[in-house]
Amino acid sequence: MTHRVVLLAFPGFQSLDVAGPMAAFEAAGRYTVQVVATTPGPVRSSSGVSWLADRVPAADRVGTFIVSGGEGVDAALQDAAVMRLLQRMSRHARIRIASVCSGSLLLAGAGLLDGKPATTHWSRTRQFQQRFPQVQLDADRIFTRAHNVWTSAGITAGIDLALAMIAEDFGQELAQAVARELVVYYRRPGGQSQFSALLSLQTKEHRFDGLLDDVRGQLMERHSVEDLASRAHMSPRHFARAFRDETGVTPAKAVERLRVEAARSALDAGAASVQKVARDCGFGDPDRMRRSFIRILGVPPSALRRSRAAAPADARS
């Protein structure tokens, strides 16, 4: 028995938001995949290439309904037909509803994410927070899940989302085989950061870029606010305020992010000793590192090691 996956396109959608999950479900061989639109026919993507979309099937024929993102999201938010469609699908508890990239804005606009955790493309974070404060946005995650509603981050995270769904539907072994077929990593945990910690802390002013780069190269050091302020030639109070104003996080949080990212990379590369990773990355002990991993990534180091162990060898190389 096949599971029907329906992918919603709209004018200005991002092609890869549809093509990525579609390729994963196709490779699994257990799904019927269909691209639809509120108005069937050619739908122009943000790249200018048009996709031929079908009419939306009856809800009782849909297993998973996935909403794409893209430049056209803002116009789609104002499209009453799109909002009605999403609300209609949400009334059927058996349907798994998901979004890729900025498509989460459409789910939020239809009221499907109220009080629920969600993620979106990092570039849409401020817009999302301002427009939908009732949603528990965590834009640093690859994907989120709240019962039958899933959201995923920017573009390629749609493949991670699809792999997680395949694993849930038909087991880890098939999801691993699909990852091997697509030559992608199986599988990034939902809590993994969308982008590097250093990149996320950079600002247009680049005032603290050099300091942060130095910190990343000396993670075993203490890096107190007083020490960082001295290196920035500022008073501790002025430094702490200016740093948070420009980066959006406290100095301590920034250092923690850099340490977690370095530790995650070391573990993913196959580091044999958790104790050594914790020491080299400045945590001091594994328990402190574990708490930071859960706080930043939502999972402990052991979960990342299990994920790596489950990955096919060619995806780890």
C-alpha positions, 0 to 999 in steps of 0.5 A, a space after each residue: 500500500 502506498 502513501 500519498 504525498 501532496 506538495 503544494 506549489 504557488 507562484 514564486 515557490 522555491 523549486 528545491 523545496 518541492 524537488 528535494 522531498 520529492 526525490 527522497 519519497 520517490 527513492 523510497 518506492 513506497 509513496 505516490 507523489 503529486 504536486 498540486 496548486 489551488 489553481 491547477 496548471 503551470 505554476 511559475 517558480 522563483 527561478 522562472 521555471 514553471 511546474 505543472 500542478 494538479 488539482 488538490 485531491 480530496 482530503 481522504 486521499 492525502 497522507 502527507 501534505 507539504 507546503 513549499 516556501 520561496 519568494 512567493 510566500 508573502 503573496 501566498 499569505 494574502 491568498 484566501 484560497 491557500 489559507 482555506 486549503 491549509 485549514 481544511 487539510 488541518 481538520 483531518 487528524 490523519 493527515 500529516 502536514 509539513 512545511 519546507 523553508 519559509 513555507 512555515 509562514 503559511 502554516 502559521 498564517 493559517 493558524 496551524 502553528 499556534 502554541 506549537 514549536 516551529 522553525 523557518 529559514 533563518 532569513 525569515 526569523 524576524 518577520 516570523 517572530 513579529 507576525 506570529 508571536 504566538 508560535 514557539 519559533 526556534 529558527 536554529 533547528 533543522 526541523 520540528 515536530 508537534 504531533 502531526 505538524 512538522 516544519 523544516 528549515 531552509 531548502 535542503 532541510 526538506 530532505 532531512 524532513 522527508 528522511 525522518 518521515 520515511 523512517 517513521 513510516 517504514 523504518 530506519 533501514 529504508 531511510 538509510 537506503 534512501 540517504 545512500 541513494 541520494 548521497 546525503 548524510 543520514 540523518 541530521 538531527 532536528 536540533 542541529 543548527 541551520 548554519 555555523 555559529 560564527 556566521 550566525 554571530 556576525 553582523 553588518 558592523 563586523 565589530 566583534 568578528 575578529 574577537 569571535 574568531 580568536 575565541 573559536 581558536 582558543 576554546 580551552 581558555 575561560 573567556 570571561 566577560 572581563 577578559 573579552 572586554 579587555 581584548 575589545 578595549 571596552 569596559 565589561 558593562 559597555 562590552 556586554 551591552 554592545 555585544 548583545 545589541 549587535 549579535 542578539 546574544 550574551 557573550 557567554 551564550 556566544 562562547 557556548 555556541 562556538 564550543 558546542 559547534 566545535 564539539 559536535 564537529 569533533 564527535 561527527 568526525 569520530 572522536 573516540 573520547 567524549 572526555 577529550 572533546 569536552 576538555 579540548 572544547 572548553 567545557 571541562 567535563 562531559 556533564 557540562 558539555 551534555 547540558 550545553 548540547 541539550 540547551 543549544 541543539 536539543 539533543 545530548 552528545 550521545 544522540 549525535 554519536 548514535 546518528 553517526 553510527 547509523 549513517 551509511 559509510 559513504 555518507 560519513 566519508 
